[in-house]
Amino acid sequence: MDNSKIPQTDILLKLISTKMPFGKYKGFILRELPENYLLWMHQKGYPDGKLGVLLETLYEIKLNGLEFLLDDFKKLYHK
């Protein structure tokens, strides 16, 4: 995953504010996507572009039990 061109703060903001644009979970905020869907996406292959970077990042966050970081980030930026 090469997300070096996207500032980390921007990625976190997008994970808590961007809606899934297609599929079974269309309209869900990315942060709300279930881990099993992200695992399926990981196995199938992420879409190209920024959405793929966001989904892969979210997968890694959930896989490593770091969802609390998104919760804390949301508290800071969505007052």
N, C-alpha and C positions, 0 to 999 in steps of 0.2 A: 504494500500500500504506500503510494507516494502522495502524502498529504502535505508535503513541505511547502507547497505553494498557497495553501489555505491557512490563514492564521488560526491557531488553536482555539482562541476565544470565539471566533466566527463559527467554527465547527460546533462547539458546544451550544451556542445560540441557535444554530440551525437545527440541532437535534431536539431542542425543546420547543421549536416553533414551526418547523416545516411539516406539511401534511404529505402523507404518502400519495403520490399522484396516480397510482394504478393498482390493479389487483384486488385480492380478497380484502385487504385492509386499506383500500382507497379512502382518503379523508381522515385517517388516523394520524395524530401527531407521531412523528418517528419514534420519539421516546416511549410511546405507548405500545409499539409493536412487540408481540410476544417473542420470547427467546426461540421457540420452536420454528417460527417463521424466519427469523434471522439465520438460524441453523440451516434451514432449507435453502435460503438465498445463498448462504456461504457455499453449500454443496453444488448448487445450480450454477452459480456465478453471478456476481454483482453487475448491475447495469453500468454502462460507461458514464463517465463524467462525475459531476459533483454528487449526484444522488448515490452513486456507487461508493464513493469515498465516505459519505455519511453513513450508509448502511453497514459498511465494513467496520467503521469506527464504533458504531453502536453495538455491533456484534462483539467486538473485542471488549468493550466496556461491560456488557452483560456477562460475557463468558468469564471474566475475571472478577465478577462481583463488585463492580465499581459504580453501580447505578446511583449510589448515594452522592457521587460527585455531580451528577446531573441534577439531582434534587437540590443540593446546596447551591449550585449555579443558578437554578431557576429562582430560588429565594432571593438571590442577590440582584438578578436582572429583571425580574418580573414582580416588582413591589406594588 
